[in-house]
Amino acid sequence: MTDSNFRHITVLLDEAVEGLAVRADGCYMDGTFGRGGHSRLILQKLGPGGRLLGFDKDPLAIATGEALAAEDGRFVVVQRSFAELGDEAVVRGISGQVSGILLDLGVSSPQLDDPERGFSFLNDGPLDMRMNPDAGVSAADWIATADEDDIARVMKDYGEERFAKRMARAVVQRRAEQPFTRTADLAKVLTDANPAWEKGKNPATRAFQGIRIHVNNELGDLERGLEAALETLEVGGRLVVISFHSLEDRIVKQFMKRQAKGEADKLPRDLPIIPKAFEPRLKLIGKPVYAAEAELKANPRSRSAVMRIAEKLR
Ligand SMILES: C[S@@+](CC[C@H](N)C(=O)[O-])C[C@H]1O[C@@H](n2cnc3c(N)ncnc32)[C@H](O)[C@@H]1O
């Protein structure tokens, strides 16, 4: 596998690294290394005593990370989900001591653009969609065995596809005759089953998004990753999260809001002192950040990005 032909343009590069408020001697985590756009800028801000630990599920991202680690002794990369960043921090003896954690969610451009990865409904490839093709169940295997109701739920809940039921029925009918192995084949069946094409949007877009999110357990990983990040940060440490669709952003927003509110409202009103365990654990930093005009022009992928920043209080 090689991906030298596929580039990833980092979204909200300066804004995200600024949000981390990098200290020269701090220890940081990039939960979604990708091609290392954010990581390289973090390393520029770190002094000789600073450290950065990168995570990615994708073998090609890891290969890029290992090349960077060979050049820069302050950087290490691991092929692991950011959902497990808390366990990694415990093993490395840095739990509760990390100064900033960045999550730039979703898939990278090389994953989407390389037909061989099986994410693309535009360019035919093997129906896979796994960020780590050596782990978990491919889209083809899942589509071959899932219940019709399950397929419909995934397309509706994770793809926000209105016609999920019809599309799932069409998939199940077709697979009885011939299994799905290629992205273009699945895209064609989904497109034919979609009665309401939206202008400027491929009729299979939402269903593909749903399947991709399911196959990679993206929302489950995000929930676990946010909880783990809170435990792993030091007091005063920053959590910076960039989301690319409303399902992700809702999870990030609600998590940060809940942690910033604390649980004092669960206590009797007249309690003179709020016990520590009920005080807020995060402070929200600024408003949600969107890409500026110049970035929107240069990189259409930035259109859907929203970044939220919070700081650990306890
Ligand atoms: C949007 S890209 C990140 C791009 C990166 N910030 C850069 O500048 O190059 C998202 C990356 O996160 C990885 N990824 C997504 N979910 C992950 C997870 N739960 N754990 C580890 N890596 C994940 C993907 O494989 C992909 O490489």
The ligand as an SDF file (V2000), in Angstrom:
LIG
                    3D

 27 29  0  0  0  0  0  0  0  0999 V2000
   -9.0300   14.4270    9.4740 C   0  0  0  0  0  0  0  0  0  0  0  0
   -7.7150   13.2780    9.5510 S   0  0  0  0  0  0  0  0  0  0  0  0
   -6.4960   14.0790   10.5260 C   0  0  0  0  0  0  0  0  0  0  0  0
   -5.5520   14.9310    9.7450 C   0  0  0  0  0  0  0  0  0  0  0  0
   -4.4020   15.4990   10.5380 C   0  0  0  0  0  0  0  0  0  0  0  0
   -4.8370   16.4170   11.5690 N   0  0  0  0  0  0  0  0  0  0  0  0
   -3.4090   16.1850    9.6140 C   0  0  0  0  0  0  0  0  0  0  0  0
   -3.2420   17.4020    9.7370 O   0  0  0  0  0  0  0  0  0  0  0  0
   -2.8120   15.5200    8.7740 O   0  0  0  0  0  0  0  0  0  0  0  0
   -8.3130   12.0740   10.6520 C   0  0  0  0  0  0  0  0  0  0  0  0
   -7.3350   10.9510   10.9270 C   0  0  0  0  0  0  0  0  0  0  0  0
   -7.7310   10.3430   12.1530 O   0  0  0  0  0  0  0  0  0  0  0  0
   -7.7040    8.9600   12.0450 C   0  0  0  0  0  0  0  0  0  0  0  0
   -8.7140    8.4800   12.9820 N   0  0  0  0  0  0  0  0  0  0  0  0
  -10.0460    8.6460   12.9350 C   0  0  0  0  0  0  0  0  0  0  0  0
  -10.6230    8.1240   14.0010 N   0  0  0  0  0  0  0  0  0  0  0  0
   -9.6370    7.6310   14.7830 C   0  0  0  0  0  0  0  0  0  0  0  0
   -9.5940    6.9720   16.0430 C   0  0  0  0  0  0  0  0  0  0  0  0
  -10.7150    6.6970   16.7110 N   0  0  0  0  0  0  0  0  0  0  0  0
   -8.4090    6.6610   16.5470 N   0  0  0  0  0  0  0  0  0  0  0  0
   -7.2440    6.9220   15.8740 C   0  0  0  0  0  0  0  0  0  0  0  0
   -7.2360    7.5170   14.6670 N   0  0  0  0  0  0  0  0  0  0  0  0
   -8.4070    7.8730   14.1320 C   0  0  0  0  0  0  0  0  0  0  0  0
   -7.9710    8.6610   10.5980 C   0  0  0  0  0  0  0  0  0  0  0  0
   -7.3990    7.4110   10.2390 O   0  0  0  0  0  0  0  0  0  0  0  0
   -7.3130    9.8410    9.8930 C   0  0  0  0  0  0  0  0  0  0  0  0
   -5.9980    9.5360    9.5390 O   0  0  0  0  0  0  0  0  0  0  0  0
  1  2  1  0
  2  3  1  0
  2 10  1  0
  3  4  1  0
  4  5  1  0
  5  6  1  0
  5  7  1  0
  7  8  2  0
  7  9  1  0
 10 11  1  0
 11 12  1  0
 11 26  1  0
 12 13  1  0
 13 14  1  0
 13 24  1  0
 14 15  1  0
 14 23  1  0
 15 16  2  0
 16 17  1  0
 17 18  1  0
 17 23  2  0
 18 19  1  0
 18 20  2  0
 20 21  1  0
 21 22  2  0
 22 23  1  0
 24 25  1  0
 24 26  1  0
 26 27  1  0
M  CHG  2   2   1   9  -1
M  END
$$$$
